[in-house]
Amino acid sequence: MEVVLRKYGNSTVAVLPPAVLKNLGIKAGQSMILKTTDEHTITLSPKRKFSLADMLAQCDPKAPPPVDMALWDVARPAGQEVW
């Protein structure tokens, strides 16, 4: 499908036809992620919303804590922390 780039204020926009928006399940005002490649292609995908349950499901509760975590116990205040 061919689209024409248009000037909109100081920006340039690509207009997506309503059928494309409906097919992809996206709408005006929705946050998207835009990526470009070295081959000069553009990928536009919906910004994913994570829930706490989604993030916790990716964690391994048996994994050891990071090595540098011990530094938190002996670190000196760097600003105006309340003790």
N, C-alpha and C positions, 0 to 999 in steps of 0.2 A: 504494500500500500504506500502510496506517495503522499507526503504531507508537505505543506509549505511553511517555512519559518516566517514569523511575523514579528515586527517590532512592537513592543508594549512598554512604553516609558523608556527606561534605560536598559530594559531586558529584551531578550529575543525568546519567543515562545513557539512551541509546536502544538498545533490544535489537534486533539484526538477526537475523532467522530464519536457520537453517542453510542453507536453499535459496538465500537471497540471497548468503551468504558463498561458497557453492560456485559459484554462477553468476559471481561476480566474481573468484573465485580468490584470496580473502583469508581470513585466519584470525585467531583470537584471539591477541593479543600482537604483531601486526604493526604497525609504525609507519605512521601515516596523516597526511595533510595535510588540515586542515579550513579551509575558507574560507567567509566570509559575504559577502553582497552587500547593497547598499542596499535591494533589494527583499525583504529578509528571507528569502532562500533560503540553504541550506547545501550546500556541495559537499565531499564526502569522497573523497579519492583516495589510492592507495597512494604512500608516499614512495619516490621513485625513487633507486636506487643508481647512482652514476656510477663507471665504471672510468676509469683513466688513459687508455686508448685512446679512450674516448668523448669525454673532454675534449680530448685532443690533436686528434681529428678535427675539432673545431670551430674550431681555431686556423688562422690564415693565417700560414705561416712567412715570407712575403714582406712582411708588414705591418711598418711602422716601429715601434720601441719608443715607449711613451708619452713625451710631452715631459718630464714630471716625473721620469722615471727618471734623468735626469742629476743630479738633486739627491742621489741616493744616494751618488754619488762624492765629493761635497763636504760631506755632512752630518756634523755633529759627533755624538759619542756622546750618547745621551739617557738612558742608564741605566748598567748595569754590563757593557756589551759587552766581550768579549775581543778584543783586536786581535792 
